[in-house]
């Protein structure tokens, strides 16, 4: 029987595992990126800027207001998701990824459920995220997990509004 585990990262080795999964996620992102979408140095997924983000992961998602979750299938790390405080009582999650080896086991939903429990324990009452519209495969999972569409935040660039959507849900 397949063994699925989801846990909070708690060591530098765990952080390195999350970084490796994030690099795999970035590679997947660019391989599947629509050719007609904007590219350039100011792109949020710019590899140089993303390396800076990866270096700072422990600070960006530091406990007790954030967390990095690692999911494994039969002991092999196959997924990650991370969150941090957006405002009082509100968390934002980012970089949800399930590697090809982890797909087909419901790992994405298991990570979400574990993350929701941890966020509630951390005192959050709401959570939101953003995602690219071309990543259609995950949207149904988010809707089934109780997320509903929300408006783009103030100041969000107009030229990205048709390419990025935001969703939110209550943790109560």
N, CA, C and O atoms as a DFTB+ gen file, in Angstrom:
688 C
 N C O
     1  1       0.842      -1.191       0.000
     2  2       0.000       0.000       0.000
     3  2       0.880       1.245       0.000
     4  3       1.906       1.293       0.678
     5  1       0.476       2.229      -0.751
     6  2       1.223       3.479      -0.853
     7  2       1.096       4.271       0.435
     8  3      -0.001       4.436       0.968
     9  1       2.230       4.764       0.933
    10  2       2.236       5.572       2.151
    11  2       2.424       7.041       1.768
    12  3       3.416       7.413       1.141
    13  1       1.453       7.864       2.158
    14  2       1.481       9.305       1.911
    15  2       1.745      10.005       3.233
    16  3       1.126       9.677       4.245
    17  1       2.659      10.966       3.232
    18  2       2.939      11.754       4.442
    19  2       3.069      13.221       4.056
    20  3       3.647      13.556       3.023
    21  1       2.523      14.089       4.904
    22  2       2.665      15.537       4.742
    23  2       3.102      16.075       6.088
    24  3       2.496      15.768       7.115
    25  1       4.172      16.891       6.082
    26  2       4.684      17.411       7.355
    27  2       5.307      18.778       7.151
    28  3       5.685      19.162       6.044
    29  1       5.399      19.499       8.259
    30  2       6.087      20.786       8.245
    31  2       7.587      20.569       8.116
    32  3       8.145      19.676       8.755
    33  1       8.226      21.365       7.310
    34  2       9.689      21.338       7.229
    35  2      10.243      21.790       8.572
    36  3       9.742      22.737       9.179
    37  1      11.283      21.101       9.029
    38  2      11.824      21.439      10.352
    39  2      13.345      21.456      10.399
    40  3      13.929      21.610      11.472
    41  1      13.989      21.301       9.254
    42  2      15.453      21.267       9.242
    43  2      15.974      21.908       7.958
    44  3      15.213      22.176       7.029
    45  1      17.266      22.144       7.924
    46  2      17.888      22.674       6.703
    47  2      17.756      21.669       5.560
    48  3      17.587      22.065       4.407
    49  1      17.834      20.366       5.869
    50  2      17.631      19.350       4.830
    51  2      16.234      19.461       4.225
    52  3      16.064      19.337       3.012
    53  1      15.227      19.698       5.087
    54  2      13.862      19.881       4.586
    55  2      13.773      21.108       3.687
    56  3      13.117      21.077       2.646
    57  1      14.433      22.186       4.091
    58  2      14.424      23.406       3.281
    59  2      15.078      23.145       1.930
    60  3      14.593      23.625       0.905
    61  1      16.168      22.395       1.919
    62  2      16.821      22.045       0.649
    63  2      15.905      21.185      -0.220
    64  3      15.883      21.335      -1.442
    65  1      15.154      20.290       0.409
    66  2      14.179      19.482      -0.329
    67  2      13.132      20.382      -0.966
    68  3      12.779      20.200      -2.131
    69  1      12.633      21.358      -0.203
    70  2      11.644      22.303      -0.739
    71  2      12.241      23.105      -1.893
    72  3      11.578      23.329      -2.905
    73  1      13.476      23.529      -1.740
    74  2      14.131      24.278      -2.828
    75  2      14.235      23.426      -4.095
    76  3      13.976      23.911      -5.196
    77  1      14.612      22.165      -3.936
    78  2      14.729      21.275      -5.096
    79  2      13.374      21.099      -5.781
    80  3      13.291      21.114      -7.009
    81  1      12.315      20.935      -4.992
    82  2      10.980      20.812      -5.565
    83  2      10.559      22.110      -6.251
    84  3       9.917      22.077      -7.301
    85  1      10.914      23.242      -5.669
    86  2      10.600      24.539      -6.290
    87  2      11.341      24.713      -7.609
    88  3      10.788      25.269      -8.559
    89  1      12.575      24.248      -7.680
    90  2      13.317      24.322      -8.947
    91  2      12.644      23.447     -10.005
    92  3      12.533      23.831     -11.169
    93  1      12.200      22.272      -9.580
    94  2      11.488      21.383     -10.500
    95  2      10.184      22.056     -10.964
    96  3       9.815      21.976     -12.136
    97  1       9.502      22.716     -10.026
    98  2       8.273      23.449     -10.351
    99  2       8.559      24.553     -11.366
   100  3       7.807      24.721     -12.325
   101  1       9.640      25.304     -11.161
   102  2       9.989      26.387     -12.080
   103  2      10.288      25.837     -13.475
   104  3       9.843      26.401     -14.474
   105  1      11.041      24.738     -13.542
   106  2      11.326      24.113     -14.838
   107  2      10.028      23.700     -15.532
   108  3       9.840      23.947     -16.723
   109  1       9.132      23.063     -14.762
   110  2       7.846      22.646     -15.320
   111  2       7.069      23.861     -15.817
   112  3       6.477      23.832     -16.896
   113  1       7.075      24.915     -15.030
   114  2       6.365      26.147     -15.380
   115  2       6.825      26.669     -16.742
   116  3       6.001      26.950     -17.612
   117  1       8.125      26.795     -16.923
   118  2       8.638      27.354     -18.176
   119  2       8.436      26.404     -19.353
   120  3       8.253      26.859     -20.482
   121  1       8.467      25.094     -19.111
   122  2       8.210      24.141     -20.196
   123  2       6.768      24.237     -20.686
   124  3       6.496      23.960     -21.854
   125  1       5.847      24.624     -19.814
   126  2       4.427      24.666     -20.135
   127  2       3.891      26.080     -20.323
   128  3       2.693      26.271     -20.533
   129  1       4.766      27.059     -20.248
   130  2       4.375      28.467     -20.324
   131  2       3.866      28.804     -21.722
   132  3       4.544      28.510     -22.706
   133  1       2.676      29.420     -21.831
   134  2       2.141      29.749     -23.155
   135  2       3.065      30.697     -23.929
   136  3       3.548      31.681     -23.370
   137  1       3.311      30.409     -25.196
   138  2       4.255      31.223     -25.979
   139  2       3.798      32.666     -26.185
   140  3       4.624      33.545     -26.433
   141  1       2.492      32.918     -26.083
   142  2       1.989      34.274     -26.305
   143  2       1.925      35.106     -25.021
   144  3       1.444      36.239     -25.044
   145  1       2.399      34.564     -23.920
   146  2       2.374      35.299     -22.654
   147  2       3.632      36.146     -22.506
   148  3       4.664      35.845     -23.106
   149  1       3.542      37.211     -21.701
   150  2       4.704      38.097     -21.514
   151  2       5.894      37.370     -20.891
   152  3       5.743      36.475     -20.060
   153  1       7.061      37.783     -21.318
   154  2       8.308      37.297     -20.727
   155  2       9.202      38.504     -20.550
   156  3       8.987      39.538     -21.183
   157  1      10.183      38.386     -19.712
   158  2      11.096      39.505     -19.517
   159  2      11.642      39.523     -18.107
   160  3      11.264      38.710     -17.263
   161  1      12.535      40.461     -17.870
   162  2      13.212      40.539     -16.578
   163  2      12.272      40.831     -15.422
   164  3      12.575      40.481     -14.281
   165  1      11.128      41.471     -15.695
   166  2      10.213      41.807     -14.616
   167  2       9.165      40.718     -14.382
   168  3       8.245      40.908     -13.586
   169  1       9.295      39.594     -15.059
   170  2       8.350      38.493     -14.893
   171  2       8.486      37.914     -13.488
   172  3       9.603      37.735     -13.002
   173  1       7.351      37.617     -12.823
   174  2       7.433      37.093     -11.457
   175  2       8.168      35.757     -11.346
   176  3       8.612      35.383     -10.261
   177  1       8.296      35.046     -12.449
   178  2       8.990      33.762     -12.430
   179  2      10.379      33.854     -13.062
   180  3      10.950      32.838     -13.457
   181  1      10.914      35.051     -13.155
   182  2      12.256      35.236     -13.700
   183  2      13.230      34.358     -12.914
   184  3      13.298      34.470     -11.690
   185  1      13.986      33.486     -13.588
   186  2      14.867      32.555     -12.879
   187  2      15.870      33.218     -11.934
   188  3      16.165      32.667     -10.873
   189  1      16.393      34.374     -12.293
   190  2      17.363      35.046     -11.415
   191  2      16.676      35.510     -10.132
   192  3      17.191      35.297      -9.034
   193  1      15.520      36.139     -10.276
   194  2      14.775      36.589      -9.091
   195  2      14.297      35.400      -8.270
   196  3      14.283      35.447      -7.040
   197  1      13.904      34.326      -8.966
   198  2      13.414      33.146      -8.258
   199  2      14.510      32.530      -7.395
   200  3      14.224      32.027      -6.308
   201  1      15.747      32.562      -7.854
   202  2      16.858      32.048      -7.041
   203  2      16.993      32.837      -5.742
   204  3      17.307      32.267      -4.697
   205  1      16.758      34.147      -5.806
   206  2      16.795      34.963      -4.584
   207  2      15.683      34.543      -3.633
   208  3      15.886      34.463      -2.422
   209  1      14.504      34.276      -4.194
   210  2      13.383      33.810      -3.374
   211  2      13.729      32.484      -2.710
   212  3      13.479      32.302      -1.518
   213  1      14.299      31.561      -3.471
   214  2      14.650      30.252      -2.909
   215  2      15.649      30.382      -1.771
   216  3      15.546      29.683      -0.763
   217  1      16.605      31.268      -1.932
   218  2      17.595      31.473      -0.873
   219  2      16.924      31.937       0.418
   220  3      17.350      31.574       1.515
   221  1      15.869      32.744       0.275
   222  2      15.211      33.353       1.428
   223  2      13.994      32.563       1.928
   224  3      13.277      33.050       2.802
   225  1      13.743      31.363       1.402
   226  2      12.565      30.594       1.806
   227  2      12.385      30.485       3.321
   228  3      11.274      30.697       3.806
   229  1      13.433      30.163       4.088
   230  2      13.214      30.017       5.533
   231  2      12.700      31.295       6.194
   232  3      11.907      31.226       7.133
   233  1      13.139      32.449       5.721
   234  2      12.663      33.713       6.290
   235  2      11.271      34.069       5.789
   236  3      10.458      34.599       6.546
   237  1      10.991      33.786       4.530
   238  2       9.688      34.120       3.955
   239  2       8.553      33.324       4.590
   240  3       7.419      33.799       4.657
   241  1       8.856      32.118       5.056
   242  2       7.819      31.218       5.578
   243  2       8.148      30.740       6.993
   244  3       7.889      29.594       7.361
   245  1       8.722      31.649       7.767
   246  2       9.201      31.320       9.112
   247  2       8.039      31.048      10.066
   248  3       7.032      31.756      10.055
   249  1       8.193      30.023      10.881
   250  2       7.252      29.732      11.952
   251  2       7.338      30.839      12.988
   252  3       8.434      31.373      13.160
   253  1       6.310      31.225      13.678
   254  2       5.010      30.557      13.731
   255  2       3.978      31.142      12.775
   256  3       2.835      30.685      12.776
   257  1       4.331      32.130      11.962
   258  2       3.347      32.755      11.076
   259  2       3.362      32.181       9.669
   260  3       2.556      32.581       8.829
   261  1       4.256      31.261       9.405
   262  2       4.340      30.647       8.095
   263  2       4.798      29.217       8.218
   264  3       5.031      28.711       9.316
   265  1       4.923      28.581       7.090
   266  2       5.387      27.205       7.105
   267  2       5.664      26.699       5.704
   268  3       5.106      27.183       4.719
   269  1       6.530      25.722       5.646
   270  2       6.824      24.998       4.412
   271  2       6.403      23.566       4.669
   272  3       6.871      22.943       5.622
   273  1       5.533      23.042       3.838
   274  2       5.090      21.665       3.984
   275  2       5.695      20.822       2.873
   276  3       5.752      21.233       1.714
   277  1       6.141      19.643       3.252
   278  2       6.732      18.680       2.323
   279  2       5.832      17.450       2.317
   280  3       5.441      16.953       3.373
   281  1       5.510      16.967       1.134
   282  2       4.718      15.748       1.006
   283  2       5.586      14.663       0.388
   284  3       6.424      14.929      -0.473
   285  1       5.368      13.441       0.845
   286  2       6.138      12.326       0.294
   287  2       5.217      11.150      -0.020
   288  3       4.158      10.975       0.582
   289  1       5.664      10.361      -0.979
   290  2       5.000       9.123      -1.354
   291  2       6.015       8.013      -1.143
   292  3       7.073       7.997      -1.770
   293  1       5.683       7.089      -0.256
   294  2       6.594       5.991       0.082
   295  2       7.988       6.497       0.446
   296  3       8.998       5.908       0.060
   297  1       8.024       7.593       1.191
   298  2       9.278       8.145       1.695
   299  2      10.011       9.070       0.744
   300  3      11.004       9.684       1.134
   301  1       9.549       9.189      -0.496
   302  2      10.213      10.059      -1.472
   303  2       9.501      11.411      -1.525
   304  3       8.298      11.454      -1.786
   305  1      10.216      12.521      -1.283
   306  2       9.592      13.844      -1.369
   307  2       9.071      14.095      -2.788
   308  3       9.810      13.998      -3.767
   309  1       7.781      14.420      -2.868
   310  2       7.132      14.597      -4.172
   311  2       6.293      15.860      -4.263
   312  3       5.709      16.136      -5.311
   313  1       6.220      16.631      -3.183
   314  2       5.384      17.819      -3.245
   315  2       5.724      18.809      -2.161
   316  3       6.303      18.463      -1.132
   317  1       5.349      20.058      -2.414
   318  2       5.552      21.100      -1.411
   319  2       4.510      22.192      -1.593
   320  3       3.926      22.354      -2.665
   321  1       4.300      22.918      -0.537
   322  2       3.485      24.126      -0.541
   323  2       3.980      24.956       0.626
   324  3       4.455      24.406       1.620
   325  1       3.878      26.268       0.521
   326  2       4.347      27.133       1.602
   327  2       3.390      28.293       1.790
   328  3       2.699      28.711       0.861
   329  1       3.363      28.804       3.010
   330  2       2.462      29.916       3.301
   331  2       3.126      30.897       4.248
   332  3       4.112      30.592       4.918
   333  1       2.542      32.097       4.275
   334  2       3.010      33.146       5.181
   335  2       1.848      34.093       5.460
   336  3       0.796      34.015       4.825
   337  1       2.058      34.981       6.413
   338  2       1.026      35.938       6.780
   339  2       0.915      37.027       5.715
   340  3       1.917      37.623       5.319
   341  1      -0.316      37.280       5.254
   342  2      -0.571      38.381       4.327
   343  2      -1.052      39.604       5.097
   344  3      -0.669      40.733       4.791
   345  1      -1.893      39.370       6.097
   346  2      -2.386      40.419       6.989
   347  2      -2.917      39.715       8.237
   348  3      -2.912      38.486       8.304
   349  1      -3.361      40.466       9.199
   350  2      -3.824      39.870      10.450
   351  2      -4.935      38.851      10.179
   352  3      -5.989      39.201       9.647
   353  1      -4.696      37.602      10.545
   354  2      -5.680      36.544      10.369
   355  2      -5.783      35.974       8.969
   356  3      -6.586      35.072       8.725
   357  1      -4.977      36.489       8.038
   358  2      -5.063      36.053       6.638
   359  2      -3.702      35.541       6.173
   360  3      -2.684      36.218       6.311
   361  1      -3.710      34.330       5.618
   362  2      -2.486      33.726       5.082
   363  2      -2.568      33.670       3.562
   364  3      -3.650      33.645       2.976
   365  1      -1.399      33.651       2.947
   366  2      -1.298      33.439       1.505
   367  2      -0.415      32.220       1.281
   368  3       0.644      32.092       1.896
   369  1      -0.857      31.321       0.395
   370  2       0.022      30.199       0.077
   371  2       0.579      30.355      -1.324
   372  3      -0.022      30.982      -2.197
   373  1       1.761      29.756      -1.509
   374  2       2.496      29.869      -2.772
   375  2       3.222      28.559      -3.073
   376  3       3.367      27.680      -2.224
   377  1       3.662      28.479      -4.304
   378  2       4.555      27.412      -4.755
   379  2       4.043      26.003      -4.433
   380  3       4.797      25.152      -3.960
   381  1       2.770      25.774      -4.692
   382  2       2.204      24.428      -4.550
   383  2       2.653      23.620      -5.757
   384  3       2.424      24.018      -6.899
   385  1       3.287      22.493      -5.503
   386  2       3.794      21.673      -6.601
   387  2       3.770      20.215      -6.203
   388  3       4.127      19.855      -5.081
   389  1       3.341      19.372      -7.143
   390  2       3.432      17.923      -7.000
   391  2       4.230      17.429      -8.200
   392  3       3.850      17.661      -9.348
   393  1       5.333      16.749      -7.927
   394  2       6.185      16.244      -9.005
   395  2       5.476      15.097      -9.730
   396  3       4.519      14.531      -9.202
   397  1       5.933      14.755     -10.922
   398  2       5.310      13.648     -11.652
   399  2       5.236      12.359     -10.835
   400  3       4.256      11.622     -10.946
   401  1       6.248      12.072     -10.019
   402  2       6.232      10.856      -9.194
   403  2       5.131      10.870      -8.142
   404  3       4.713       9.814      -7.666
   405  1       4.663      12.050      -7.778
   406  2       3.639      12.154      -6.746
   407  2       2.226      12.275      -7.275
   408  3       1.272      12.231      -6.499
   409  1       2.076      12.425      -8.564
   410  2       0.747      12.638      -9.135
   411  2      -0.071      11.349      -9.144
   412  3       0.459      10.244      -9.265
   413  1      -1.380      11.536      -9.011
   414  2      -2.282      10.389      -9.023
   415  2      -2.551       9.802      -7.650
   416  3      -3.223       8.777      -7.540
   417  1      -2.043      10.427      -6.609
   418  2      -2.239       9.942      -5.241
   419  2      -3.076      10.902      -4.396
   420  3      -3.229      10.689      -3.193
   421  1      -3.615      11.948      -5.004
   422  2      -4.365      12.940      -4.233
   423  2      -3.478      13.796      -3.350
   424  3      -3.935      14.366      -2.360
   425  1      -2.208      13.882      -3.714
   426  2      -1.231      14.587      -2.879
   427  2      -1.537      16.076      -2.751
   428  3      -1.376      16.650      -1.674
   429  1      -1.977      16.707      -3.841
   430  2      -2.291      18.132      -3.782
   431  2      -3.358      18.420      -2.744
   432  3      -3.203      19.328      -1.928
   433  1      -4.438      17.656      -2.767
   434  2      -5.524      17.868      -1.807
   435  2      -5.072      17.542      -0.385
   436  3      -5.455      18.230       0.561
   437  1      -4.267      16.507      -0.232
   438  2      -3.763      16.169       1.105
   439  2      -2.886      17.294       1.656
   440  3      -2.952      17.613       2.843
   441  1      -2.067      17.892       0.792
   442  2      -1.247      19.022       1.244
   443  2      -2.125      20.199       1.635
   444  3      -1.885      20.841       2.658
   445  1      -3.150      20.490       0.823
   446  2      -4.058      21.585       1.165
   447  2      -4.705      21.346       2.526
   448  3      -4.704      22.232       3.381
   449  1      -5.257      20.151       2.727
   450  2      -5.947      19.861       3.988
   451  2      -5.008      19.984       5.184
   452  3      -5.383      20.545       6.214
   453  1      -3.802      19.466       5.052
   454  2      -2.818      19.572       6.138
   455  2      -2.464      21.038       6.384
   456  3      -2.345      21.473       7.529
   457  1      -2.298      21.790       5.300
   458  2      -1.965      23.204       5.423
   459  2      -3.104      23.971       6.093
   460  3      -2.850      24.828       6.940
   461  1      -4.363      23.675       5.727
   462  2      -5.501      24.353       6.355
   463  2      -5.503      24.120       7.865
   464  3      -5.719      25.052       8.640
   465  1      -5.265      22.885       8.275
   466  2      -5.222      22.570       9.712
   467  2      -4.109      23.348      10.400
   468  3      -4.313      23.900      11.482
   469  1      -2.940      23.396       9.783
   470  2      -1.815      24.110      10.383
   471  2      -2.094      25.607      10.440
   472  3      -1.786      26.259      11.438
   473  1      -2.671      26.150       9.385
   474  2      -3.007      27.581       9.375
   475  2      -3.998      27.917      10.485
   476  3      -3.838      28.922      11.177
   477  1      -5.017      27.084      10.655
   478  2      -5.997      27.326      11.722
   479  2      -5.312      27.266      13.086
   480  3      -5.590      28.088      13.959
   481  1      -4.424      26.304      13.267
   482  2      -3.653      26.207      14.512
   483  2      -2.815      27.462      14.715
   484  3      -2.639      27.916      15.846
   485  1      -2.301      28.020      13.634
   486  2      -1.481      29.236      13.695
   487  2      -2.311      30.505      13.888
   488  3      -1.749      31.593      14.014
   489  1      -3.640      30.381      13.912
   490  2      -4.501      31.525      14.183
   491  2      -5.093      32.208      12.968
   492  3      -5.713      33.263      13.096
   493  1      -4.918      31.633      11.801
   494  2      -5.483      32.236      10.598
   495  2      -6.962      31.865      10.457
   496  3      -7.381      30.781      10.862
   497  1      -7.739      32.773       9.880
   498  2      -9.157      32.524       9.626
   499  2      -9.487      32.510       8.133
   500  3     -10.553      32.039       7.737
   501  1      -8.580      33.023       7.310
   502  2      -8.776      33.041       5.853
   503  2      -7.447      32.734       5.161
   504  3      -6.368      32.931       5.720
   505  1      -7.565      32.248       3.930
   506  2      -6.387      31.978       3.106
   507  2      -6.716      32.350       1.660
   508  3      -7.855      32.211       1.215
   509  1      -5.712      32.820       0.943
   510  2      -5.880      33.096      -0.482
   511  2      -4.609      32.702      -1.220
   512  3      -3.569      32.436      -0.618
   513  1      -4.728      32.675      -2.538
   514  2      -3.583      32.389      -3.398
   515  2      -3.861      32.986      -4.766
   516  3      -4.979      33.410      -5.060
   517  1      -2.837      33.012      -5.589
   518  2      -2.993      33.382      -6.995
   519  2      -2.378      32.273      -7.840
   520  3      -1.486      31.551      -7.396
   521  1      -2.874      32.157      -9.056
   522  2      -2.349      31.144      -9.963
   523  2      -2.525      31.627     -11.395
   524  3      -3.376      32.468     -11.683
   525  1      -1.716      31.088     -12.274
   526  2      -1.813      31.420     -13.698
   527  2      -3.009      30.696     -14.310
   528  3      -3.266      29.533     -14.002
   529  1      -3.729      31.389     -15.171
   530  2      -4.923      30.803     -15.777
   531  2      -4.605      29.585     -16.647
   532  3      -5.471      28.733     -16.848
   533  1      -3.391      29.490     -17.158
   534  2      -3.071      28.324     -17.992
   535  2      -2.890      27.051     -17.165
   536  3      -2.818      25.959     -17.728
   537  1      -2.819      27.174     -15.859
   538  2      -2.684      26.004     -14.985
   539  2      -4.070      25.478     -14.615
   540  3      -4.447      25.460     -13.444
   541  1      -4.811      25.057     -15.617
   542  2      -6.207      24.660     -15.449
   543  2      -6.376      23.376     -14.634
   544  3      -7.409      23.185     -13.992
   545  1      -5.392      22.513     -14.653
   546  2      -5.510      21.211     -14.009
   547  2      -5.746      21.297     -12.498
   548  3      -6.327      20.379     -11.920
   549  1      -5.316      22.361     -11.860
   550  2      -5.451      22.461     -10.405
   551  2      -6.703      23.212      -9.965
   552  3      -7.115      23.103      -8.810
   553  1      -7.304      23.964     -10.862
   554  2      -8.426      24.824     -10.453
   555  2      -9.583      24.021      -9.857
   556  3     -10.168      24.445      -8.860
   557  1      -9.921      22.891     -10.433
   558  2     -11.013      22.072      -9.899
   559  2     -10.700      21.613      -8.477
   560  3     -11.584      21.577      -7.621
   561  1      -9.437      21.262      -8.230
   562  2      -9.051      20.856      -6.873
   563  2      -9.277      22.005      -5.896
   564  3      -9.804      21.796      -4.803
   565  1      -8.882      23.216      -6.284
   566  2      -9.063      24.369      -5.407
   567  2     -10.544      24.635      -5.152
   568  3     -10.937      24.920      -4.020
   569  1     -11.361      24.545      -6.191
   570  2     -12.799      24.755      -6.012
   571  2     -13.394      23.683      -5.106
   572  3     -14.215      23.990      -4.241
   573  1     -12.988      22.423      -5.296
   574  2     -13.477      21.339      -4.439
   575  2     -13.016      21.490      -2.994
   576  3     -13.639      20.948      -2.081
   577  1     -11.926      22.225      -2.788
   578  2     -11.423      22.471      -1.430
   579  2     -12.072      23.709      -0.800
   580  3     -11.688      24.120       0.295
   581  1     -13.055      24.302      -1.489
   582  2     -13.802      25.406      -0.912
   583  2     -13.353      26.797      -1.313
   584  3     -13.876      27.783      -0.794
   585  1     -12.404      26.899      -2.216
   586  2     -11.959      28.219      -2.666
   587  2     -12.985      28.823      -3.620
   588  3     -13.620      28.120      -4.406
   589  1     -13.129      30.145      -3.527
   590  2     -13.999      30.898      -4.431
   591  2     -13.182      32.034      -5.038
   592  3     -12.214      32.498      -4.435
   593  1     -13.571      32.479      -6.228
   594  2     -12.831      33.583      -6.853
   595  2     -12.881      34.848      -5.998
   596  3     -13.858      35.105      -5.294
   597  1     -11.818      35.621      -6.075
   598  2     -11.772      36.926      -5.416
   599  2     -11.219      37.942      -6.410
   600  3     -10.652      37.580      -7.441
   601  1     -11.390      39.192      -6.089
   602  2     -10.877      40.257      -6.955
   603  2      -9.355      40.308      -6.915
   604  3      -8.723      39.895      -5.943
   605  1      -8.798      40.818      -7.984
   606  2      -7.361      41.092      -7.984
   607  2      -7.094      42.186      -6.954
   608  3      -7.903      43.104      -6.816
   609  1      -5.995      42.111      -6.239
   610  2      -5.697      43.160      -5.254
   611  2      -5.435      44.510      -5.920
   612  3      -5.068      44.581      -7.093
   613  1      -5.628      45.558      -5.159
   614  2      -5.356      46.912      -5.656
   615  2      -3.915      46.982      -6.140
   616  3      -3.005      46.452      -5.502
   617  1      -3.723      47.630      -7.258
   618  2      -2.381      47.800      -7.800
   619  2      -1.891      46.648      -8.652
   620  3      -0.785      46.708      -9.188
   621  1      -2.696      45.590      -8.789
   622  2      -2.275      44.465      -9.620
   623  2      -2.185      44.942     -11.070
   624  3      -3.105      45.606     -11.548
   625  1      -1.103      44.624     -11.780
   626  2      -0.901      45.141     -13.144
   627  2      -2.033      44.742     -14.101
   628  3      -2.413      43.574     -14.174
   629  1      -2.552      45.709     -14.815
   630  2      -3.653      45.464     -15.751
   631  2      -3.307      44.429     -16.811
   632  3      -4.161      43.628     -17.191
   633  1      -2.061      44.432     -17.297
   634  2      -1.706      43.509     -18.376
   635  2      -1.593      42.054     -17.917
   636  3      -1.411      41.163     -18.747
   637  1      -1.696      41.799     -16.619
   638  2      -1.655      40.433     -16.098
   639  2      -3.028      39.943     -15.631
   640  3      -3.170      38.770     -15.289
   641  1      -4.038      40.813     -15.609
   642  2      -5.342      40.457     -15.033
   643  2      -6.022      39.284     -15.737
   644  3      -6.734      38.519     -15.087
   645  1      -5.827      39.123     -17.028
   646  2      -6.451      37.997     -17.723
   647  2      -5.581      36.736     -17.663
   648  3      -5.964      35.691     -18.189
   649  1      -4.443      36.833     -17.038
   650  2      -3.511      35.710     -16.981
   651  2      -3.352      35.122     -15.577
   652  3      -2.831      34.019     -15.414
   653  1      -3.801      35.861     -14.575
   654  2      -3.661      35.423     -13.182
   655  2      -5.014      35.562     -12.493
   656  3      -5.679      36.590     -12.615
   657  1      -5.410      34.528     -11.775
   658  2      -6.635      34.612     -10.985
   659  2      -6.286      34.460      -9.508
   660  3      -5.248      33.902      -9.152
   661  1      -7.167      34.963      -8.665
   662  2      -7.025      34.862      -7.215
   663  2      -8.236      34.125      -6.660
   664  3      -9.354      34.289      -7.148
   665  1      -8.002      33.313      -5.635
   666  2      -9.088      32.614      -4.948
   667  2      -8.842      32.697      -3.451
   668  3      -7.714      32.889      -2.997
   669  1      -9.935      32.547      -2.688
   670  2      -9.852      32.608      -1.232
   671  2     -10.840      31.629      -0.619
   672  3     -11.751      31.140      -1.287
   673  1     -10.642      31.353       0.665
   674  2     -11.604      30.551       1.416
   675  2     -11.425      30.824       2.899
   676  3     -10.379      31.288       3.352
   677  1     -12.477      30.523       3.630
   678  2     -12.447      30.628       5.082
   679  2     -11.774      29.380       5.645
   680  3     -11.821      28.309       5.040
   681  1     -11.155      29.531       6.796
   682  2     -10.568      28.372       7.483
   683  2     -11.436      27.933       8.659
   684  3     -11.069      27.019       9.397
   685  1     -12.577      28.580       8.832
   686  2     -13.490      28.227       9.940
   687  2     -14.437      27.128       9.535
   688  3     -15.271      26.705      10.335
